[in-house]
Amino acid sequence: MQATLDAWTLPRGYSMRIAGAKVTGKRKVRWVCFRGGEARHHRPPVDPSVFVKAKEEGRRKPTTDRTSKKCGCLFKFEVIETAKDSDVWVLHYPNEEHKVHNHGPSTDTSDPRARKLPDFMSAEVDGWLREGRLVSQIQEELRRRGYVNVLNTDLYNRKRLLKKEESQQQQQGNNAQGGGQTGQQVVG
């Protein structure tokens, strides 16, 4: 159901997420707008000197200055199975206020799910990253193939994750060969 819903909503600039499901008796699934709810502001504002210091040291700036995409949108609906295990569902809006979004459509790049590549393309991108292709070259190839929503940040994040996974696999291999010893010596 989620894939079908995404195929309809994402091209129109909206995204839904599952907010709850009940599977005892007749199945019931509740979807809400991904911009529903209120932003959590748990972190204190970042002191501007932190940004300056990070830049001087060549580090990325802290990401606590990001704004939330949440805007309190009330749009939501439920689908309820007509009979147990029937796979026939009925759409139900809890109230009239849940039938409309309180915001316009999002841009194609603001919703991470709209930027997600299909599995076959994601596997190909992983191969290119492992080969050492430049992110700019990969992005150009993706655009040529019609995947225009992928940000270079998405590709850099994926590259970092692949390197981390590779490092962990090498470390596990080294631990298996060395009988679990880390190669560190204790000096007394």
Disulfide bonds with the S-S distance in Angstrom:
none
